Amino acid sequence: MVSPFPASDSATAADRDLADLRHAAAVARGIGRLFARNGIWCLPEMPLRGGRRADLMGIDAKGHVIIVEIKVSRADLLGDAKWPDYLDHCDRFFWGLHPALDRTCMETEAFRPEACGLIVGDGYDAEILRPAPLLPLAAARRKAEVERLARASLRRQVVSADPHCAGWGG
């Protein structure tokens, strides 16, 4: 993974990967704050059917399912071919990007700007640069996604209170 952030010649690939992980966590935090102010509650690292995992998945006040795919590296952004699968699991899809990442590719057809919103965030806050259009899921699909999200959230809460439960019901 190539980071958009300057690195000294002595920085190793592991150092850059660790920096990318820190930047991704910061972007998630900023987006979480933006969403919380707007009544959208999300869960990080949400497994989806089909083996995918959403960086952030949440529900807004109207019950719409939202997914955010976070990118902090140009190589990761340009090399991600799986992201269209996320559209089958949400009513709104956003890209969540670090401010230092070049966003010019986000306007190209490959990133479907007509179907995807764009958020830029850091560890303190985030801003929606392009709202995500509402592309409603079928009611049965939305119900299934909301139930899966609720169960995952409840399980995480129980396991954080009692780690002994971690091996059950996964």
Buried (B, 14 or more C-beta within 10 A) or exposed (E): BBBBBEEEEEBEEEEBEEBBEEBBBBBBBBBBBBBEEEEBBBBBEBEBEEEBEBBBBBBBEEEBBBBBBBBBBBEBBEEBEEBEEBBEBBBBBBBBBBBBBEBEEBEEEEBEBEEBBBBBBBBEEBEBBBEBEEBEBEEEBBEBBBEBBEEBBEBBEBBEEEEEEEEEEE
